[in-house]
Amino acid sequence: SKRDRDGRWPLEVQYPGEMPVDLDEGEGRPSRWNTLRALRVLNWYSSGD
C-alpha cells in the first residue's frame, strides 16, 4: 500500500501547467484529494455495494 503512517496517500504526479488554486502540497507529499478518493473506494468496497 502507498498509504503513509498517518493513513494518507501521497500525490505521485503533479501535471505541468498552472492551476487557479493549489490543491496539494506537491509531489510525494500527503494528498487530501487522493486520500479522500481512496477512503471512498475502501468504504464502497467494504459495504459490498
N, C-alpha and C positions, 0 to 999 in steps of 0.2 A: 504494500500500500504506500502511496505517496503522502499520506496524512502525517503531519508532524506530531510532536508530543502534546501540543495544545489542542489537537483534534482539528486542525485546519489544513487545507490543501493549498500548495503554492501555485503561483502563476508561473507557467512554464515558458510561454512565449508572449512577448509584447510586440504586436504588429506595428510596423512603421506608420507614421502619419500622426497628425495632431488630433486629439480628442478635445471636445469642448470642456470636458470635466475629467479630472484624474480619478479613475475608478479604483485603482490598486496602487500599492507601494512600488511595484516594479518586479522584474523577473526574479524568481527564486524566493520572493517574499510571500508570506501568507496572503491569500486572496479571499476576501469576503465573498465575492461572487462565485468563485469555484467551490468554496465551502458550502454556500447556500445551495447550489445546484447538486452537489454530491449528497448533502443531507436529505434533500427532497427525493432523490433517486433511492437512497437507502430506506427512507420511510415508506415510499411507494412499494419497494420490493418486499419489505418485511410485513406490510399489511396484506400482501397476497392478491392485490388487485390486478 
